[in-house]
Amino acid sequence: MDLTRQLISFVGALLILIAYAGHQMGWINARRPTYNILNAAGSLILFWIALHPFQVGFIVLEGVWTIISLWALVRPRPEGTVLPEMQ
């Protein structure tokens, strides 16, 4: 893998780790869009990287991770639902 792909995959992993660490440390609320945007972007980057060379396990993991993160962003919510604030 060339240096550019290594750097791109590092950015993807970093985005996911920022979301995870932020949630664990209480800096990012997992129910807010920021958390899911970081997860979706990071996993989509890693999904793309896994296509060349084709790595089935990694593609499944990152593909499903991307779909779940995007669904969390766009899923219908009951009218009047307010997203919780950080505490």
C-alpha positions in Angstrom: 0.0 0.0 0.0 1.5 3.4 -0.9 1.9 6.2 1.5 -1.2 8.1 0.3 -3.5 5.1 1.0 -1.8 4.6 4.4 -2.5 8.3 5.3 -6.1 8.0 4.1 -6.7 4.9 6.1 -5.1 6.6 9.1 -7.5 9.5 8.8 -10.5 7.0 8.6 -9.4 5.2 11.7 -8.7 8.4 13.5 -12.3 9.7 12.8 -13.8 6.5 14.3 -11.4 6.6 17.3 -12.2 10.3 18.0 -15.9 9.4 18.1 -15.3 6.4 20.3 -12.9 8.2 22.7 -15.1 11.3 22.8 -18.1 9.2 23.7 -16.2 7.2 26.4 -14.8 10.4 27.9 -18.2 12.2 27.8 -17.2 14.8 25.3 -19.5 13.5 22.5 -23.0 12.4 22.9 -23.7 9.3 20.9 -27.2 10.5 20.1 -26.0 13.7 18.5 -25.2 14.0 14.7 -21.4 14.6 15.3 -20.9 11.1 16.7 -22.5 9.4 13.7 -20.9 11.7 11.1 -17.5 10.9 12.5 -18.3 7.1 12.5 -19.9 7.2 9.0 -17.0 9.2 7.4 -14.3 7.1 9.1 -15.9 3.8 8.2 -16.6 4.8 4.6 -13.0 5.8 4.2 -11.9 2.4 5.6 -14.5 0.6 3.4 -13.0 2.2 0.3 -9.5 1.3 1.4 -10.5 -2.3 1.9 -11.8 -2.6 -1.7 -8.2 -2.6 -3.1 -6.9 -5.2 -2.3 -10.3 -6.9 -1.8 -10.6 -7.8 1.9 -14.0 -9.4 2.6 -14.0 -9.3 6.4 -12.9 -5.7 6.5 -15.4 -4.7 3.7 -18.3 -6.3 5.6 -17.3 -4.7 8.9 -16.8 -1.2 7.5 -19.8 -1.4 5.1 -22.2 -2.3 7.9 -20.6 0.3 10.2 -21.2 2.9 7.6 -24.8 1.9 7.0 -25.7 1.9 10.7 -24.0 5.3 11.2 -25.9 6.8 8.3 -29.2 5.2 9.4 -28.7 6.8 12.8 -28.4 10.2 11.1 -31.4 9.9 8.8 -33.8 7.6 10.7 -37.3 9.0 11.3 -38.0 10.2 14.7 -41.3 10.9 16.3 -42.5 14.4 15.9 -41.4 16.7 18.7 -38.4 14.4 19.7 -35.6 16.5 21.0 -32.1 15.1 20.9 -30.5 15.0 24.4 -27.8 17.5 25.3 -24.5 16.5 26.8 -24.4 16.5 30.6 
